[in-house]
Every structure is written in structure tokens, then in C-alpha cells.
């Protein structure tokens, strides 16, 4: 699970301590850019605005790939549980995505407490470890993969649909090619993974099961292959739901190298573009599309139809 810390840079030392504590519990933690504490002196209004815009966007991008945010709202300016303008904006951004909002302390002293509590935050009463207690108490979703992108896509997609859950890896094999080239292969791979997932986890009593399988699919003779995602979600004891999403057209220069040179497009992205994840999409969309959000949307489309 990934958590982004939000709060006044006045409390950066406390945020870094929280990052360390949560990291020891196994969480991936993002913090504000430390450069925000300095570098404004002598800047013109225009340059200050440009710098602030960059920092705002940078932090929203972190929230946009997180499972939750923690607002580090310690006392400031004589106000208990202080939440400033930046943090309030970040809370609204997280709320719109359906991810959890944790408050380190009560914020009823704030003049806009009604707006804060209208976003239904979870107050920790100063206990950072209460985050771990919260997540481990949630219904469990087992995913037929250990891919960090797939795990986060399931977590975020289900949260967008109002299903708060602890997502855990239980990898299985698709028994289709590494890079499926038809919708039939992609669909079969997803079903193979999910069938084994259901069988191997039956004694662990999960609440939900989830599978994501990506592939390429030729949908029109005048176009190259399009990306596609098959998403399967199942509430144990209820009917399995399956969705098929057709996404972006791949450049032919990429698909011609798979599987001739690389086993899949993710490996191509790593080898040719130095990608830290198996994600080809940013490299032909000017960084505007990524695999996480495509998969997240595929999960959301199915989760929105589920019994909760």
C-alpha cells in the first residue's frame, strides 16, 4: 500500500519520522518535495508562481498513484490540528478518487471543519500505527499477481467504486504467451489465472478475488494493435464479473519487436527507454497515460457493477 504524506513543511521533521515508522510496517511512503522549504527568496511573482505550480502538480501526481493520504496536521499558528490551503486542496483531490484520508489529529478547531469532515477523514488521534490497524481490519482481496502496478490498480479501482479493501498478492500462471496478441488469448489468460486463484485460496477465506490480464488486440485492418485489459472481480459466494477494455493503439515500431526481440512491451520499455516499471504507455503519450490508470479504470468499470 502506498501512502502520500500531506502537511505544512513546518512539520517536515515529523513527517519524515512518520515515513520511517510506516516504512518499517511495509508501506511505501511519499513526502512533499523538500525543496519547498526554501528557494523562494528573491524570486519574482511569476517565478514564484511557476515554482509553486510545479510543486503542486508534483504532489498531486504522487496522490494520483496512492492508496491513501495522511494529513500531518499538528498544531501551527496556535491552532490545534492545523490544515492549510495546500493540504485542504490535496484532501479534496484524494476524496474525489475515493482513497482514504487519514488525519493525524482532530481538526475541529479549523474554521472550515465542516468541509474537512464532509470528506469523511479517519482521525488517528496521534497514533501513526493506527493506519496499519485500520488496513489490516479491512476485507481482503487476493490478486492473481505480484505486479505492483496490478495490485495498486485493483486497490484504487475498487476504492473508486466505494469498496475499501486490503489487497494482497497471490500470483498464478496465465498459461498463455507472455504478450497475448489476441483478445481470445488475453481472455483465456485471465480466466486461467482466476480459476487457479479461486482454487488455491479457498481455505484462506478472502472476501474478494481479482485478476487483470493485459494484451494486444487487432480490432480494425486500418490500425495497428490496441492495448486491452481483461478484468475479473469476484466477491466470494457471488457471481464472477468480467470486463474487457480496449485502450490505446500501439506504435508499430513497438509491436514489431514483440516477441521477436522482447517477450512483452513492458520489457521493451525497460530495455529501450530505461523505464523503472514495465510500462510502455508514457513513452508514446508524452507521459500523459500510464498503465496503472488504464488498469485502474478497467477495474473500476467492473467494480462499479458489483455487490458490495
C-alpha positions as CSV (number, residue, x, y, z in Angstrom):
1,X,0.0,0.0,0.0
2,X,1.2,3.5,-0.9
3,X,0.5,6.5,1.3
4,X,1.3,10.1,0.5
5,X,2.0,12.5,3.4
6,X,0.5,16.0,3.2
7,X,1.0,18.9,5.5
8,X,2.9,22.1,6.3
9,X,6.6,22.0,5.7
10,X,6.9,23.4,9.2
11,X,6.4,19.8,10.3
12,X,8.7,18.1,7.8
13,X,10.8,16.5,10.6
14,X,7.7,14.9,12.0
15,X,6.6,13.7,8.5
16,X,10.0,12.1,7.9
17,X,9.7,10.3,11.3
18,X,6.2,9.1,10.2
19,X,7.7,7.9,6.9
20,X,10.2,5.9,8.7
21,X,7.7,4.3,11.1
22,X,5.3,3.4,8.3
23,X,8.1,2.1,6.1
24,X,9.0,-0.3,8.9
25,X,5.4,-1.6,8.7
26,X,5.8,-2.3,5.0
27,X,4.2,0.8,3.5
28,X,5.5,2.8,0.5
29,X,5.6,6.5,1.6
30,X,5.7,9.7,-0.5
31,X,6.5,13.0,1.1
32,X,6.4,16.6,-0.1
33,X,9.4,17.8,-2.1
34,X,11.9,19.0,0.5
35,X,12.9,21.9,-1.8
36,X,9.5,23.5,-0.9
37,X,11.1,24.7,2.3
38,X,13.5,27.1,0.6
39,X,14.4,28.8,-2.7
40,X,11.6,31.5,-2.9
41,X,13.9,34.3,-1.7
42,X,14.4,36.9,-4.4
43,X,12.1,35.3,-6.9
44,X,9.7,37.4,-9.0
45,X,6.0,36.8,-8.6
46,X,6.0,35.0,-11.9
47,X,8.8,32.7,-10.9
48,X,7.3,32.0,-7.5
49,X,4.0,31.1,-9.3
50,X,5.9,28.7,-11.7
51,X,7.7,27.0,-8.8
52,X,4.5,26.6,-6.8
53,X,2.7,25.2,-9.8
54,X,5.4,22.6,-10.3
55,X,5.3,21.6,-6.6
56,X,1.5,21.4,-6.5
57,X,1.4,19.2,-9.7
58,X,4.3,17.0,-8.4
59,X,2.5,16.3,-5.1
60,X,-0.9,15.7,-6.8
61,X,0.9,13.2,-9.1
62,X,2.0,11.3,-6.0
63,X,-1.5,11.2,-4.6
64,X,-2.7,10.1,-8.0
65,X,-0.8,6.8,-7.6
66,X,-1.5,6.3,-3.9
67,X,-3.9,4.1,-1.9
68,X,-4.4,6.8,0.8
69,X,-3.1,10.1,2.1
70,X,-2.0,11.0,5.7
71,X,-2.5,14.7,6.6
72,X,0.1,15.5,9.2
73,X,-1.9,18.2,10.9
74,X,0.0,19.1,14.1
75,X,-0.5,22.4,15.9
76,X,0.6,25.5,14.0
77,X,0.0,29.3,14.4
78,X,-1.7,28.4,17.8
79,X,-4.3,26.3,16.0
80,X,-4.6,22.7,17.1
81,X,-4.8,20.2,14.2
82,X,-3.9,22.9,11.6
83,X,-4.7,22.2,8.0
84,X,-3.6,24.8,5.5
85,X,-4.8,25.6,2.0
86,X,-2.5,23.1,0.2
87,X,-3.5,20.2,2.4
88,X,-7.2,21.1,2.1
89,X,-6.8,21.0,-1.7
90,X,-5.0,17.7,-1.5
91,X,-7.7,16.2,0.7
92,X,-10.3,17.2,-1.9
93,X,-8.2,15.6,-4.6
94,X,-7.9,12.3,-2.7
95,X,-11.6,12.4,-1.7
96,X,-12.6,12.6,-5.4
97,X,-10.6,9.5,-6.1
98,X,-12.2,7.5,-3.3
99,X,-9.0,6.8,-1.4
100,X,-8.7,7.0,2.4
101,X,-7.9,10.3,4.1
102,X,-6.1,10.0,7.5
103,X,-5.8,12.9,9.8
104,X,-3.1,12.7,12.4
105,X,-5.1,14.8,14.9
106,X,-8.6,16.2,15.3
107,X,-9.3,19.3,13.1
108,X,-12.5,20.7,14.6
109,X,-10.6,23.9,15.6
110,X,-10.3,24.8,11.9
111,X,-12.7,27.4,10.5
112,X,-13.6,25.1,7.7
113,X,-14.0,22.0,9.8
114,X,-17.4,21.2,8.1
115,X,-15.7,21.0,4.8
116,X,-12.9,18.8,6.3
117,X,-15.2,16.4,7.9
118,X,-17.5,16.3,4.9
119,X,-14.7,14.4,3.2
120,X,-15.1,11.7,5.9
121,X,-11.5,11.5,7.1
122,X,-10.2,8.9,9.6
123,X,-8.7,10.6,12.7
124,X,-5.7,8.7,14.2
125,X,-5.5,10.7,17.5
126,X,-1.8,11.0,17.1
127,X,-1.2,7.2,16.6
128,X,0.6,6.5,13.3
129,X,0.3,2.8,13.9
130,X,-3.5,3.1,13.8
131,X,-3.1,3.2,10.0
132,X,-1.8,-0.4,10.0
133,X,-4.6,-1.5,12.4
134,X,-7.1,0.1,10.0
135,X,-5.8,-1.5,6.8
136,X,-5.4,-5.0,8.3
137,X,-9.0,-4.9,9.5
138,X,-10.4,-4.4,6.0
139,X,-11.9,-7.1,3.9
140,X,-9.2,-8.9,1.9
141,X,-8.8,-9.0,-1.8
142,X,-6.5,-11.6,-3.3
143,X,-5.0,-10.7,-6.7
144,X,-3.6,-13.4,-9.0
145,X,-0.3,-11.4,-9.5
146,X,2.5,-9.9,-7.5
147,X,2.9,-7.0,-10.0
148,X,2.9,-3.7,-8.1
149,X,1.0,-2.0,-10.9
150,X,-1.7,-4.6,-10.9
151,X,-2.0,-4.6,-7.1
152,X,-2.4,-0.8,-7.0
153,X,-4.8,-0.8,-9.9
154,X,-7.1,-3.2,-8.1
155,X,-6.8,-1.2,-4.8
156,X,-7.5,2.1,-6.4
157,X,-10.1,0.9,-8.9
158,X,-12.1,-0.8,-6.1
159,X,-11.8,2.2,-3.9
160,X,-13.2,4.5,-6.7
161,X,-16.2,2.2,-6.7
162,X,-16.6,2.5,-2.9
163,X,-15.0,-0.8,-1.9
164,X,-12.3,-0.3,0.7
165,X,-10.1,-3.4,0.9
166,X,-6.7,-4.8,1.8
167,X,-5.1,-6.0,-1.5
168,X,-2.7,-9.0,-1.2
169,X,-0.7,-10.9,-3.9
170,X,-1.4,-14.5,-4.7
171,X,0.3,-15.0,-8.1
172,X,-0.9,-17.6,-10.5
173,X,0.1,-18.5,-14.1
174,X,-1.9,-17.5,-17.2
175,X,-0.7,-20.4,-19.4
176,X,-0.8,-18.1,-22.5
177,X,2.1,-16.3,-24.2
178,X,3.9,-13.6,-22.2
179,X,2.4,-11.0,-24.5
180,X,-1.1,-12.1,-25.6
181,X,-1.7,-11.0,-29.2
182,X,-5.5,-11.5,-29.4
183,X,-8.4,-10.8,-27.2
184,X,-9.0,-14.5,-27.1
185,X,-5.6,-15.1,-25.6
186,X,-6.0,-12.3,-23.1
187,X,-9.4,-13.5,-22.0
188,X,-8.2,-17.1,-21.7
189,X,-5.1,-16.0,-19.7
190,X,-7.3,-14.0,-17.3
191,X,-9.7,-17.0,-16.8
192,X,-6.8,-19.4,-16.2
193,X,-5.3,-17.1,-13.6
194,X,-8.6,-16.6,-11.8
195,X,-9.6,-20.2,-11.8
196,X,-6.4,-21.2,-10.1
197,X,-6.6,-18.2,-7.7
198,X,-10.0,-19.3,-6.6
199,X,-9.0,-22.9,-6.0
200,X,-5.7,-22.2,-4.2
201,X,-7.1,-19.5,-1.8
202,X,-10.4,-21.2,-0.9
203,X,-9.1,-22.1,2.6
204,X,-7.8,-18.5,3.3
205,X,-11.3,-17.0,3.3
206,X,-10.8,-13.9,1.2
207,X,-13.7,-11.5,0.6
208,X,-12.8,-10.7,-3.0
209,X,-10.7,-12.2,-5.8
210,X,-9.3,-10.1,-8.6
211,X,-7.4,-10.8,-11.9
212,X,-6.0,-8.5,-14.5
213,X,-4.6,-9.6,-17.8
214,X,-3.2,-7.3,-20.5
215,X,-2.7,-8.0,-24.2
216,X,-2.7,-6.6,-27.7
217,X,-5.7,-6.8,-30.0
218,X,-6.1,-6.1,-33.7
219,X,-9.6,-4.5,-33.9
220,X,-9.5,-2.9,-37.4
221,X,-7.5,-3.6,-40.5
222,X,-6.6,0.1,-40.9
223,X,-5.0,0.3,-37.5
224,X,-2.1,-1.4,-35.5
225,X,-2.8,-3.4,-32.4
226,X,-4.6,-1.8,-29.5
227,X,-3.9,-2.4,-25.8
228,X,-6.6,-4.3,-24.0
229,X,-7.3,-5.3,-20.4
230,X,-9.5,-8.1,-19.1
231,X,-10.5,-7.5,-15.5
232,X,-12.2,-10.2,-13.4
233,X,-13.6,-9.4,-10.0
234,X,-15.4,-11.8,-7.7
235,X,-17.0,-11.4,-4.3
236,X,-16.6,-14.9,-2.8
237,X,-20.0,-16.6,-2.9
238,X,-21.4,-14.2,-5.6
239,X,-21.3,-14.2,-9.3
240,X,-18.0,-13.5,-11.1
241,X,-17.9,-10.2,-13.1
242,X,-15.7,-9.8,-16.2
243,X,-14.9,-6.7,-18.1
244,X,-13.0,-6.1,-21.4
245,X,-11.4,-2.7,-22.0
246,X,-9.9,-1.6,-25.3
247,X,-7.4,1.2,-24.8
248,X,-4.7,2.8,-26.9
249,X,-3.2,2.0,-30.3
250,X,0.5,1.0,-30.1
251,X,3.1,2.3,-32.4
252,X,4.0,-0.4,-35.0
253,X,7.7,0.3,-34.2
254,X,7.0,-1.2,-30.8
255,X,4.8,-4.1,-31.6
256,X,7.2,-5.3,-34.4
257,X,9.7,-6.1,-31.7
258,X,7.4,-8.3,-29.7
259,X,8.0,-11.2,-29.4
260,X,10.9,-11.1,-32.0
261,X,13.2,-9.2,-29.7
262,X,11.4,-8.7,-26.4
263,X,8.9,-11.1,-24.6
264,X,6.5,-8.2,-24.0
265,X,6.1,-4.4,-24.3
266,X,6.9,-3.9,-20.7
267,X,10.3,-5.4,-21.1
268,X,10.8,-3.2,-24.2
269,X,10.0,-0.1,-22.2
270,X,12.6,-1.2,-19.6
271,X,15.4,-2.0,-22.1
272,X,14.9,0.8,-24.7
273,X,13.6,3.6,-22.5
274,X,15.1,2.8,-19.2
275,X,11.6,2.6,-17.6
276,X,11.7,1.6,-13.9
277,X,8.4,-0.3,-14.4
278,X,7.0,-2.4,-17.2
279,X,5.0,0.4,-18.7
280,X,5.3,1.4,-22.4
281,X,2.5,3.9,-22.4
282,X,4.3,7.1,-21.1
283,X,6.8,6.7,-23.9
284,X,4.4,7.3,-26.7
285,X,1.9,9.6,-24.9
286,X,4.2,12.3,-23.8
287,X,3.9,11.0,-20.3
288,X,0.2,11.6,-20.1
289,X,-1.0,8.0,-19.9
290,X,0.3,5.2,-17.8
291,X,-0.5,1.5,-17.3
292,X,-1.7,2.0,-13.8
293,X,-4.5,4.3,-14.6
294,X,-5.6,2.2,-17.7
295,X,-5.8,-0.8,-15.5
296,X,-7.4,1.1,-12.6
297,X,-10.2,2.2,-15.0
298,X,-10.7,-1.4,-16.1
299,X,-11.1,-2.5,-12.5
300,X,-13.4,0.4,-11.7
301,X,-15.7,-0.4,-14.6
302,X,-16.2,-3.9,-13.2
303,X,-16.2,-3.0,-9.5
304,X,-19.0,-0.4,-10.1
305,X,-21.3,-3.3,-11.1
306,X,-20.5,-5.5,-8.1
307,X,-22.5,-6.2,-5.0
308,X,-20.6,-4.6,-2.1
